Amino acid sequence: MATSYASAPAKVKKRPEMVTERKIHPWWFLAPAFAVLIVFFLVPTVYNFVYAFTDWSSFKSQINFIGTDNFKSLLDNGSLLKSLRITLTYAILVSVFQNLFGLLLALFLEQDTKINRAARVVFFIPVVMSALAVGYIFQALLKPDGALNEILSFATGQPVTIAWLGSTTWTLVLVSMIHAWKWMGLSMLVYLAGLKTISDDVMEAARLDGAGSWQMFWKVRFPLIGPAVTFNVATALLGSMNGFDIVQATTGGGPARSTEIFNIFVFRTFGQGLYAQATTMSLLLFVVVAILAFPVIGMLRRREEVL
């Protein structure tokens, strides 16, 4: 009599990769990150919206709901609109200078030589420096009795006492250049990364077609680094619209409030004890940044697709 042996199903041994995702990455691992996010970002943001509709100040102990009165009074305030205009001008100038300096540095230091690598490190040092420290350094350099005038006096043989930060017309441009100088190293690295992604075959094809140096840059290389341009322009605009440190350290909003960007205005209002109005201003700045940022980023993204 033949005996049949049914083969028992082999027991599959679970590999480490087959362990459930929950056991590998427990959800409570995210708890510290969520706690920090909630305490230091979500809660202050919610209170920022709430206090904007109150009369919170240092002159009274109670906080009362007053609706949109803070928004109405601020919109009727000419200083607010002036600060917004200065902030937009400052942001545009910083974006232009920072991207121009960063792109030029990336083109000059593109070759991987020892000198260029050392120069990249030198130009990146301001990025990791404190913005307040950078502002105070330039404030000391540009004073009428500062180092820059001393150098010019030595070079010309005549005493130079130019108040570089004393013009109501050009000081904003100068401060925006200081801001761009601090962050141009970051833009340089992003542009360098973009230039490194361009294939040598594309460059060789352009040479064979008879493209000159300018045509190769403007018609070939610049369109191919579109994502880098988008990133650098967006970060420069957003960063400068939320700027405070460099302007506070160099001019404090002067002379004659010609460099009083929005955050300086908020800082002064909060220092006067008008907490609800300062909170309302910060909320308005958030709205303005959001309104401007998305169209600019969208325009740059469409430009990438066209190119």
NORPEVEN-V480143 format. One record per helix or strand of 3 or more residues. SS is the DSSP state (@ for helix, = for strand). FROM is the first residue (numbers start at 1). LEN is the number of residues. If there is no record, write none. Layout:
ss=SS from=FROM len=LEN
ss=SS from=FROM len=LEN
//
This chain:
ss=@ from=16 len=3
ss=@ from=21 len=4
ss=@ from=27 len=25
ss=@ from=69 len=7
ss=@ from=78 len=31
ss=@ from=114 len=15
ss=@ from=131 len=11
ss=@ from=147 len=10
ss=@ from=171 len=26
ss=@ from=200 len=9
ss=@ from=213 len=12
ss=@ from=226 len=16
ss=@ from=245 len=6
ss=@ from=262 len=10
ss=@ from=275 len=32
//
